[in-house]
């Protein structure tokens, strides 16, 4: 940076000459000021990190200078932050690590948060504050991995480049260095299998539409919502290449799908000498077949696959493969030999690459691990915080693994995680004798729902001593809304002890709402595989909502505050559903028509309030979920087909066989404005109307075909708003005022929960209205 550029910064009056000189000596104006010669001599190009900072905080970006440093002999990523007011310098060992250093500075010095999601950077001062002394930190594990296999389906398969770019920036800001990427992953299969007896049209019928493709890569389904078009395959591959290049430019490793033998069910008829193992079914879908990796055809197909993948996306050093996932069968195949053949094919195409595999259910088993070079494996432990008495070193024979969490299934609109388990167990496992723990793996099935859980979990990888959970939440509250606030601190302490204080033993995710459940008086969850009762006392969430509503007005103006307020108010309403439904059941069983109608009126009012609340946040709009879909379709028919893909993955998931018979329906349980009003609330209204008629006429209730309602919504092409409506503070205030006071009903919708509210409900029944 030259003196003229420094003067253009218009340094504030009152800054001493010493500070001005320090600014001149320490600021390099980021990579854009480096000459080509200097850039070539640096360990890496810092300009991608500078561009990210410009996107994240454009008003103050020119006050941050970046310095590339080489990794030490240990290979650990590290950063150092220093500087005077208005002249902050970040040194780091990669572009991503430079951003991690900036993320530390923003939270701990500037007092703002750029979360995943939620942003309080609008409260950054015009001049960035100085550091009292330089701060240095280093990663304690080499692997800092993000994104589940299902992420592209549940986080939005129709997003554009800018959406992913923002996500990558924020992942780097929080210390991530490896990102699973499946956008365009159909293209290598599409190219390679045309050399093995398939036409392009046949393969386009085999490949599912984008929102369902993650499960095709897991060998669970094929062809759903297809056929896909040539232009869609090519467009997704082009985006995938841009995303891979963007990750590489930031020093993030794109983790790509590898080839482990997935082929169409009729592969053997096209290739008669090949040994193929049928894989049966997966929750109502016919699974693809498995080409025996020890068969000569496997090596040829794998080579064709990796050649096509390299041409489309370039190379990587990490490839994810999960053979025999969720019920796959090996038949007569020698799993140990098969694993060796899979790894051999990978290393032939990509010498030195790491095979990444999900630790889930019984996978990977001892037979698979016996066939591989374990030094070239990384297991993502999806159950680290779910069960107790785990010994991963013994179970996996010393294979390197990452401490992982799946705190959300389907991208549900829920709040909470087993964070106390994280802070205790991660460090215990890392420091034990002969530990094979080498990383963290952030693996919610859908992202962007719980910024606090994301921030805490990713901090583990940079903590050189045990994390104090209570202190962490206190500090998080101080920065989340752009500065300390006693009411924010009180709210987050309530949330820490409640939804963020859940124990391990059976679950790693919170309970879901009953407002989104398939109507039944005895419903205990929405999704078939979710907790069936509250996992924490409900009073804490309601208290946190009341505290958040008292946060100072200037803090309330931040995006982060408004996101958290909507999430907390929604959770308070959801928890109420678990108290209210048993009361409705009791009234119906007692044939008390007055009480039944009063309680149903409250239920309906709560559903309406839930929809109004969601309408205040752009991330909770059905319109936002569907907004990008039309741009991917070349014809009206294709646009309708892709609409069904995007709608069904968050509702029916499939046809009646999968939805009703196999239980996949409502797995994502999204409390989106529009979806709540037009589907969930209408289902409950139809159900309660049937029960009301039965009580009135002393008859049996008329069954409702809920799948028909669900499927009609999924196949609809009606539009939804993409702009918010209403004020989240006003809507949340009304919700807080209407909710009955809770002393502490305790976990679960049992007698204690019912007794807490009984006086209120008796009053409601007597006056015949709910007063809303």
Helices and strands as residue ranges (DSSP letters): H 3-8, H 17-26, G 31-33, H 36-41, H 47-56, G 61-63, E 64-68, E 78-84, E 87-92, H 95-105, I 106-110, G 121-123, E 135-138, E 143-146, H 151-154, H 161-173, E 178-180, H 186-192, G 193-195, H 200-206, G 210-212, H 213-217, H 230-249, E 253-257, E 262-263, H 267-270, E 276-277, E 281-282, E 285-286, E 289-291, H 296-313, E 318-320, H 335-349, E 354-359, H 366-369, G 374-376, E 377-381, H 392-395, E 401-405, H 419-431, E 437-442, H 451-459, G 460-462, H 469-480, H 486-497, H 539-548, H 553-556, H 559-589, H 593-614, G 618-620, H 622-626, G 630-632, H 636-648, H 656-656, I 657-661, H 675-675, I 676-680, H 681-697, H 706-715, H 728-738, H 751-767
